[in-house]
Amino acid sequence: TYFARKQKTGIHPTAIVNENARIGENVHIGPHCVIGHCSIGDNCVFEGNNYVYDNVLIGRNVTAQPGTILGSSCMAFVRKEDLTLIKFNSFGNLLIEDFVEFGTNVIVDISVLESTIIKKGTKINNNCSIGNSVIIGTNNYIAAGVNINGSVHIGNNNFIGSGSTIRNKISIG
């Protein structure tokens, strides 16, 4: 076909890959990527300057454009009696199912206690931020510049327009 691209494969020499990472077949890890103790399925493409933290499980045929960060620690804090903030560490994971695509500079946080989940076929455009414990259903299209705050649940087959912000704990059918 006219628009078909030959998939790149292999790990670029400048990439840093954790020795315990499980990497599937026909995977491309581009220049200056950092891959933690995670699992990456077959036929995935990670362009340059991506960071995949520990406790991230990635399915097959996932694509991440440059600058994508998967599994970063969320900004969860609790207040002490004197109102100072204490960091609440993340103990959960990030699960990305098959055929998910990330545009440039997308950030997806790991869950605090359970799982942040992006389900099969979802596409997330450039400069989006996905908070902790978010669950995004199948075949959603999330346009550029969207911010989805923590504990949001999004159903299947939605379109979320550019520049939208979805506040904490909202559910979308």
C-alpha positions as CSV (number, residue, x, y, z in Angstrom):
1,T,0.0,0.0,0.0
2,Y,1.0,3.6,-0.6
3,F,1.2,4.7,3.1
4,A,2.6,1.5,4.6
5,R,5.9,1.9,6.5
6,K,8.4,-0.8,7.2
7,Q,8.5,-1.2,11.0
8,K,11.9,-0.5,12.5
9,T,13.1,-3.2,14.9
10,G,16.0,-3.4,17.4
11,I,17.4,-1.5,20.3
12,H,19.3,1.7,19.5
13,P,22.8,1.7,21.1
14,T,22.1,4.8,23.2
15,A,19.0,3.2,24.8
16,I,19.2,2.0,28.4
17,V,17.2,-1.2,29.0
18,N,16.9,-2.7,32.5
19,E,18.3,-6.2,32.5
20,N,15.0,-7.6,33.9
21,A,12.8,-6.0,31.3
22,R,10.8,-8.4,29.1
23,I,11.0,-7.3,25.5
24,G,8.8,-9.1,22.9
25,E,9.7,-9.8,19.3
26,N,10.0,-7.2,16.5
27,V,10.3,-4.3,19.0
28,H,12.0,-1.0,18.2
29,I,13.5,1.0,21.0
30,G,14.8,4.3,19.7
31,P,17.7,6.6,20.7
32,H,18.0,7.8,24.2
33,C,15.0,5.7,25.5
34,V,15.1,4.4,29.1
35,I,13.3,1.2,29.7
36,G,12.8,0.0,33.3
37,H,11.8,-3.3,34.8
38,C,8.7,-3.7,32.7
39,S,7.1,-5.9,30.0
40,I,6.8,-4.9,26.4
41,G,4.8,-7.0,23.9
42,D,5.6,-7.9,20.3
43,N,5.7,-5.4,17.5
44,C,5.9,-2.3,19.7
45,V,7.7,0.9,18.5
46,F,9.2,3.4,21.0
47,E,10.7,6.4,19.1
48,G,13.5,8.4,20.7
49,N,13.5,9.9,24.2
50,N,10.8,7.7,25.7
51,Y,10.9,6.6,29.3
52,V,9.1,3.5,30.5
53,Y,9.3,3.1,34.3
54,D,9.1,-0.1,36.4
55,N,5.8,-1.9,36.8
56,V,4.5,-1.1,33.4
57,L,2.9,-3.9,31.3
58,I,2.6,-3.1,27.6
59,G,0.6,-5.2,25.1
60,R,1.3,-5.8,21.4
61,N,1.5,-3.3,18.6
62,V,1.8,-0.2,20.9
63,T,3.5,2.9,19.4
64,A,4.9,5.8,21.4
65,Q,6.2,8.9,19.6
66,P,9.2,10.8,21.0
67,G,9.1,12.1,24.6
68,T,6.4,9.8,25.9
69,I,6.7,8.9,29.6
70,L,4.9,5.8,30.8
71,G,4.5,4.9,34.5
72,S,5.7,8.1,36.1
73,S,5.0,8.5,39.8
74,C,1.9,10.5,40.5
75,M,1.7,13.6,42.6
76,A,-0.1,12.0,45.5
77,F,0.4,13.7,48.9
78,V,-1.2,13.7,52.3
79,R,-1.1,16.5,54.8
80,K,0.3,16.3,58.3
81,E,-1.4,18.0,61.2
82,D,0.9,21.0,60.6
83,L,-0.4,21.1,56.9
84,T,3.0,20.2,55.4
85,L,2.8,17.7,52.5
86,I,4.2,14.2,52.6
87,K,4.6,12.2,49.4
88,F,2.4,9.1,49.2
89,N,4.4,6.6,47.2
90,S,2.9,4.7,44.2
91,F,2.6,0.9,44.7
92,G,0.4,0.2,41.7
93,N,1.1,-0.4,38.0
94,L,0.3,0.8,34.5
95,L,-1.4,-1.6,32.1
96,I,-1.5,-0.7,28.4
97,E,-3.4,-3.1,26.1
98,D,-2.8,-3.9,22.4
99,F,-2.9,-1.4,19.5
100,V,-2.6,1.7,21.7
101,E,-0.8,4.7,20.3
102,F,0.7,7.7,22.0
103,G,1.6,11.0,20.3
104,T,4.6,13.1,21.3
105,N,5.1,14.2,24.9
106,V,2.3,12.1,26.5
107,I,2.7,11.4,30.2
108,V,0.8,8.5,31.9
109,D,1.1,8.1,35.7
110,I,1.3,4.8,37.5
111,S,-1.5,4.0,39.9
112,V,-1.1,4.8,43.6
113,L,-2.5,1.4,44.8
114,E,-4.1,-0.5,41.9
115,S,-3.8,0.0,38.1
116,T,-3.9,2.8,35.6
117,I,-5.3,1.1,32.5
118,I,-5.5,2.1,28.9
119,K,-7.5,-0.4,26.9
120,K,-7.2,-1.8,23.4
121,G,-7.2,0.5,20.4
122,T,-7.1,3.8,22.2
123,K,-5.2,6.7,20.6
124,I,-3.8,9.5,22.6
125,N,-2.5,12.6,20.7
126,N,0.3,15.0,21.5
127,N,0.9,16.7,24.9
128,C,-1.6,14.8,26.9
129,S,-1.4,14.0,30.6
130,I,-3.1,11.0,32.2
131,G,-3.3,10.9,36.0
132,N,-3.1,8.0,38.4
133,S,-5.7,5.2,38.6
134,V,-7.4,6.4,35.4
135,I,-9.2,3.7,33.4
136,I,-9.7,4.5,29.7
137,G,-11.8,2.0,27.7
138,T,-11.4,0.6,24.2
139,N,-11.1,2.6,21.0
140,N,-11.1,6.1,22.4
141,Y,-9.6,9.0,20.6
142,I,-8.1,11.6,22.9
143,A,-7.1,14.8,21.0
144,A,-4.0,17.0,21.7
145,G,-3.5,18.8,24.9
146,V,-6.0,16.9,27.0
147,N,-5.5,16.5,30.8
148,I,-7.2,13.7,32.6
149,N,-6.9,13.9,36.3
150,G,-6.7,11.0,38.8
151,S,-9.3,8.2,39.2
152,V,-11.3,9.1,36.0
153,H,-13.1,6.3,34.3
154,I,-13.8,6.7,30.5
155,G,-16.0,4.2,28.7
156,N,-15.5,2.9,25.1
157,N,-15.5,4.7,21.7
158,N,-15.3,8.3,22.9
159,F,-13.8,11.4,21.4
160,I,-12.3,13.8,23.8
161,G,-11.6,17.2,22.2
162,S,-8.4,19.2,22.2
163,G,-7.5,21.1,25.3
164,S,-10.1,19.4,27.5
165,T,-9.6,18.9,31.2
166,I,-11.4,16.1,33.0
167,R,-11.3,16.6,36.8
168,N,-10.7,13.9,39.4
169,K,-13.1,11.0,39.9
170,I,-15.4,11.8,36.9
171,S,-17.0,8.9,34.9
172,I,-17.7,9.2,31.2
173,G,-19.9,6.5,29.6
